Amino acid sequence: MDQNLRKIDWNVTTMDQNLRTINWNVTIMDKSLIWEFDYLAAKYDRLSLASRITYALWIVLYIYYPILAIVGVPVNLLTIGILSRGKCGLSKCITLYLVAMSAADLLVIILDLILRHIPIVYQEQFLFLFVYYIHVCNIHAVLLNAATDCSVWFTVTFTFDRFVAICCQKLKSKYCSEKTAAVVVGTVTVLSCFKNILWYFMFTGWYSLANVPWFCLPIMGVEFSRVWGTIEFLHNILTPCIPFVLILLLNALTIRHILVSSRGRRRLRAHNSGESRRDPEMEGRRKSIILLLVISGNFILLWAMLMVYSIWYRMRYLGFRSVHLPDFLMELGFMLQLLSCCTNTAIYAVTQTLFREQLKNVLKYPFTAIVKLIQ
């Protein structure tokens, strides 16, 4: 028995050394911004178009991700603060959904952009975090994927809430309330956390330092296991494939209902008054549907590329290699998906007059305070 225990201990030690070697080899391959630029310029004529695009994107990432982080964190904090005050002319139900979406986006920026992508781009500066001191990648993966699921499914729940409010008048009074919204947001959060616990058992605690869908080193055999492959495939189906379908379906039904009811109201008003006058109810619906469509369309457009690449990446490990996708699609997918976490504030500012006014007041406040202090 003692010999068996020694063998097990030796195997664990050997695997730990192998993991360290893998991490060290990846780190040695790290290149600086200047190296990437010089290599692209020197090898440009000999590189394929896909390789040129990939190297160009790597150069852009050195600037793009830090700027996105600098903008994304305060923008989402501002949005949460403004919406929480309840002075934007939105119902408490809508406000709760929008605050939840902004909070989830903020967590994605912190866990995905700041703690994952920026360290991968600036590997030499963050080497201490990955190799020597902290090995919690599997925990990081659980939290990151839970926050991402919340961000996606909050968009679905908001879309469903607007569908009920516009198309289901009998259900509106019961469902479209602050209490129901709180229950829905809480349920989605809990389910997202439970769903993503599986990542803890799929990954080791070691970071791979590679900008791929699996940013942690997987447990031995996971890449080619059909059991874990099926689990990951279902994960990609649940987020974001099913949300894509639900959002498109709900939006189509909502638009159809609005168009039908609009034609009916116009005919009725023209028959009663003999002229077409301003209809406050329809204008309110129009503003609501604009907000809904812009948020939903923004989510679908910015998530589509990463969704396709993630599903293909997993299917490739399961032996489906008939289709080849270039690496730069993955880079673009990550860039667009992270951008989606910073765009909702701009959407609210464009579509909501009161939100825009509140945002102006918040931005003017420091300067106003300084002027009053001087006076």
Stockholm file with secondary structure:
# STOCKHOLM 1.0

chainA/1-375         MDQNLRKIDWNVTTMDQNLRTINWNVTIMDKSLIWEFDYLAAKYDRLSLASRITYALWIVLYIYYPILAIVGVPVNLLTIGILSRGKCGLSKCITLYLVAMSAADLLVIILDLILRHIPIVYQEQFLFLFVYYIHVCNIHAVLLNAATDCSVWFTVTFTFDRFVAICCQKLKSKYCSEKTAAVVVGTVTVLSCFKNILWYFMFTGWYSLANVPWFCLPIMGVEFSRVWGTIEFLHNILTPCIPFVLILLLNALTIRHILVSSRGRRRLRAHNSGESRRDPEMEGRRKSIILLLVISGNFILLWAMLMVYSIWYRMRYLGFRSVHLPDFLMELGFMLQLLSCCTNTAIYAVTQTLFREQLKNVLKYPFTAIVKLIQ
#=GR chainA/1-375 SS CHHHHHHHHHHHHHHHHHHHHHHHHHHHTCCCHHHHHHHHHHHGGGSCHHHHHHHHHHHHHHHHHHHHHHHHHHHHHHHHHHHHTTCSSCCHHHHHHHHHHHHHHHHHIIIIIIIIIHHHHTTTTTHIIIIIICCCHHHHHHHHHHHHHHHHHHHHHHHHHHHHHHHCHHHHHHHSSHHHHHHHHHHHHHHHHHHTTHHHHHEEEEECCCCSSCCEEECTTTTTCHHHHHHHHHHHIIIIIHHHHHHHHHHHHHHHHHHHHHHHHHHHHHHHHSSCCCCHHHHHHHHHHHHHHHHHHHHHHHHHHHHHHHHHHHHHHTTCCSSCCCHHHHHHHHHHHHHTTSSHHHHHHHHCHHHHHHHHHHHHHHHHHHHHHHC
#=GC SS_cons         CHHHHHHHHHHHHHHHHHHHHHHHHHHHTCCCHHHHHHHHHHHGGGSCHHHHHHHHHHHHHHHHHHHHHHHHHHHHHHHHHHHHTTCSSCCHHHHHHHHHHHHHHHHHIIIIIIIIIHHHHTTTTTHIIIIIICCCHHHHHHHHHHHHHHHHHHHHHHHHHHHHHHHCHHHHHHHSSHHHHHHHHHHHHHHHHHHTTHHHHHEEEEECCCCSSCCEEECTTTTTCHHHHHHHHHHHIIIIIHHHHHHHHHHHHHHHHHHHHHHHHHHHHHHHHSSCCCCHHHHHHHHHHHHHHHHHHHHHHHHHHHHHHHHHHHHHHTTCCSSCCCHHHHHHHHHHHHHTTSSHHHHHHHHCHHHHHHHHHHHHHHHHHHHHHHC
//
